[in-house]
Amino acid sequence: MKIVLAPDSFKESMSAAQAIAAMREGVQSALPDAVCVGVPMADGGEGTVDAVVDALGGEHVTVEVADALGRPVPARYGFVASRGLAVIEMAAASGLELIPPHERDVLRASTFGVGALIADALDRGAGEFIIGLGGSATNDGGAGMLAALGATLTDAAGAALAPGGAALADLHRIDLDGLDPRLATARIQLACDVTAPLLGPGGASAIFGPQKGATPADVAVLESALATFARVAQASQAETPGAGAAGGLGFALLEFLGATARPGVEVVAETVGLEQALHGAQWVFTGEGSVDAQTMMGKTPFGVAEVAARTGARVVIFAGRVAPDASVLLDHGVDRIVGITADGTPLEQALRDGPAALTRSAAEVCRNLA
């Protein structure tokens, strides 16, 4: 019997690679002759760098860049030298969680640090990029990233704009002559589950600005500023789904760097070779910390189930928390959903004991496989 082990990380408990190790131990204790193939997974958010690095034998690179407010911060990305592939989570440089709540300033938050990560990866020989767009503190339309990569954004007097989305209200000219020439041949995939356009009531400022501390007045300022950015850029990508992701960073990547946007779990599954691994497998074990009905909206376990449907492998989802409405997954290609934590277990204990609980659960499932 061949079983593919393709979990996401279990947040604050174990990485995808650690979850694979726990699953493998459980499978082999119950089915010693089973062939286990581990494929670390993620959905484009936190854990994407680790999943791809672990799957492809890459390395972690840490560089000092500017956070969203221009302060130095160590940021980590993944690099797979054999493929010239860089994997970047934009939140590593310009993430909301890096800024204490009382210091957040969405009007002047910048994606400059993301551009610095891209530049460092280019220096290492990257020609292919996967960029995860979740968790941003920014709403600058990617202007800061462009500046870090050599573009110049100026006002009517020819002065460079200050960092942040609000400053785009004064934008008069975008000069791309200094843009790093290596970007012209780079292939950039955006791991992005957000379908928002850049502008409008469903756009970057209106939908996501308040989550980053924007008041209604701030949202109006940012919306107007991004509209100016799109007008000066003579934009063709402002309405593209995903342009509004990460405060409009998706827009700059699509408009100026020729990126393509796809659901994150699809990007990761393709990159780590999940479908190839599933050929000939009878079962695939996947999972993450919590599953519910929203798991169908681009989360790893459902993405794995969609790939498994093409190969005939049956799917078991393991999770620390299983919400009652998760049962809807059983109508969409999932064979079983297994909670690994007993009801009433304190969270701290559940996180600490996650690997052992996953091992026990995998063994129990294997003893009852039909």
C-alpha positions, 0 to 999 in steps of 0.5 A: 500500500502506498500512502502519501503524507501531504499535510500543511503545518499545524500552526504553533504545534508542528511544521509540515515536515514535522507533521509528516514525520509524526504521520509516518511513525503512526503509519509504520507502526500499524502498517510496517510494509506501507510505502510512505511518501512525504510531500510538505504542503502549504496554501501560500500563507505562513509555512509556504517557504518551509514547505517548498524548501523541505520538499525541494531540498532548498535553503533558508536565507535571512537578510536584513531589510526594512519593515513596513515602517522602514525599520531594520528587520531580519527577514527569511525567504527560501531559495532552491539553487538547483531550480533558481527558485525563490519563495518569498512570503511578503509578510516576512518583510512587510507583515502586519504582525511585525508591527505592534498594534499601537505603532501601525500606520497604514498611510505610510506603511511600505512594501520596500522590504519586499523589493529588497528580498526580491533583489537579494534573490536575484543576486543569488541567481533566482529566475523564478519566484513564488510570492505569497501575498498574505498578512500585509501591513501595507496599502501602497499598491506595491510602490515601495517594492518598485522603488526598492527594485530601481523604479522612481516615483516622483511628484510634479516637482520631480521629487521622490515620493515619501513611503506609503500609500497616502503619498501616491496622491501626489504621484505625477510620473513613474520612471521604470528605466532603472528597474532591475533588468533581470526582472524582464526574464523572471517568472513570478507566480503569486500565491494568492487566494484574494480575488479583490481588484485594486479599487472600489468597494471590494478593493484593497483599501475598502476591504483590507484597510480597516484590518490594518488600522485604517479609519474611514477617512484613511480608507478614502485617502488611500482609495484616492491615492491608489486611483491616482497610481492606477491612472498615472500607470495607465493600468491594465491590471487594476481590475484583475482578481488579486490586484488588491491583495496585500494592499495592492502589492498584487497590482504592482507585481501584475502590472509592472513585473508580469506576474501571474496570480493563482490560488496558493495551494495550486501553486505549492502543489504544482511546485512540490510535485504533489500530483506526481507523488499521488500516482499509484497511491491508495491514500493521502493523509493531509491536515492542518491545525483546524478544519471547518467549512471554510477549508473549502475556500483555498485551504491546503486539505481541500486543495490536496483533495482536489488533486487526489480526485484526479489520481483516485487516491482516497483522502483522510484529513487530520486536524487539531480542531474539527468544527461541526460544519467541516462535515461538508468536506465529506461531500467533496472528495474527502473520505474521513476527517479525524480530530487528533485532540480530545474535546476539552484539552487545554490549548497549550497542551494540545499544541505541545502534544500535537505530534504525539497525537497525530502519530496515534491518530494516524496509527488508529486510522491505518488499523482500520483502513478498508 
